[in-house]
């Protein structure tokens, strides 16, 4: 695999020394998604409407709360 922009997360996960490459990638992606939601996306009306319709599963709701931005979840 060549070292290119889209492969950087895979190379980083390989070099992390974690037990599982896929677990590392999934954890990183989940953290990025939580940060994105709690950032400016929460102010977009389309995002609010979509979240109000579907909500979050208990696991991800807890992760959002633990991320520490209660104003974004009000």
Secondary structure, 3 states (H helix, E strand, C coil): CCCCHHHHHHHHHHHCCCCCHHHHHHHHHHHHHHHHHHCHHHHCHHHHHHHHHHCCCHHHHHHHHHHCCHHHHC
